[in-house]
């Protein structure tokens, strides 16, 4: 019988030891939101939070109930913009990052933002 490691534990272990991986997770979450893929963005952001600070510690830092944060980022969640950006501001500061959005043109003429 082949033993497999839980995906969440694998992500958490990699995030704990690899700052570039954490940065990539946070950047990918924001890129997903900017490209309109909100469900993927929320899923990656949930994974990032679970792999780093955790929802309980984040709730203490933001003075918001953990359950509210879970609901905001659940598949059916619809966080207020102010709450969403409060979460992102804290996560960036906690990680020592500043994500910057730049515009780039696609061949179809539409402009999409990219977080870097």
Secondary structure as GFF3:
##gff-version 3
##sequence-region A 1 116
A	DSSP	alpha_helix	7	17	.	.	.	ID=ss1
A	DSSP	alpha_helix	19	34	.	.	.	ID=ss2
A	DSSP	alpha_helix	38	51	.	.	.	ID=ss3
A	DSSP	alpha_helix	55	62	.	.	.	ID=ss4
A	DSSP	alpha_helix	66	72	.	.	.	ID=ss5
A	DSSP	alpha_helix	81	95	.	.	.	ID=ss6
A	DSSP	beta_strand	101	105	.	.	.	ID=ss7
A	DSSP	beta_strand	111	115	.	.	.	ID=ss8
###
